[in-house]
Amino acid sequence: MNRISNVMKLHNRDKHAWMTVPAGILASSFIVNLIIGYGSGVAIYTGGLSSIFIYMLVLGIIVMPQTFPFAISFSVRRTDYFIGTVLNALLSSLVWTLALLLLSSIEEATNYWGVQLHFFSLPFLSDGNIAQEFLTDFLLLLTLFLSGLVIGSIFRKFRAIGLFITSLAAMVVTTLLVVLSTLNDWWEPIWNWLKDTTAFELSLWFLPIALCFAIISYLLIRRSTV
């Protein structure tokens, strides 16, 4: 347990990567949209909130090359490194989820910042009660981090060639699914299902996906070299 906490401390020493940079990206996006809102005079529904979710994906990719060799050089077990990294991601996702919920409440209380700017409180994503909104944001943040961790783990284990082959395989599978959906007229049923499904219900699908990403990352990290 002490080794796991040491891994978490290792990550938390880089407060810029885990807190400062995403906060700066989110704040700059918000300020730009707020200025546009003051000048437009109409309601604005912006996608600027996606910046924090995209950053969690990027963070998952870069965390391994930044910390894995250093941790292993201090005799940290790969299992401890994985657990500590995932626990830190859980904590970070929790903090950011609470921050987003708070900002969403402030946005609604101020009549959308007085300019009808919908930045943190968005239709569909903010539907449902507070618990559903919390789980939606939390699961999305965590799943994106773990997907990035898979990418970083593949690169650490198989280098660029492994990442290229994995990307190519993903493209082939995606293309086949698109072709099958077109040939079998699946697009309309898929669209109807999406229209009848809430963001919270969709977010529950992230649970098995996040679990698969975590297992894959763990297996790759256990066999990765420094």
Secondary structure, DSSP 8 states (H G I E B T S, - for coil): -HHHHHHHHHHHT-HIIIIIHHHHHHHHHHHHHHHHHHHH-S-EE--TTHHHHHHHHHHHHHHHHHHHHHHHHTT--HHHHHHHHHHHHHHHHHHHHHHHHHHHHHHHHTTGGGTTEESSS-TTTT-S-HHHHHHHHHHHHHHHHHHHHHHHHHHHHHHHHHHHHHHHHHHHHHHHHHHHHHHTT-HHHHHHHHHTS-HHHHHTTHHHHHHHHHHHHHHHHHT---
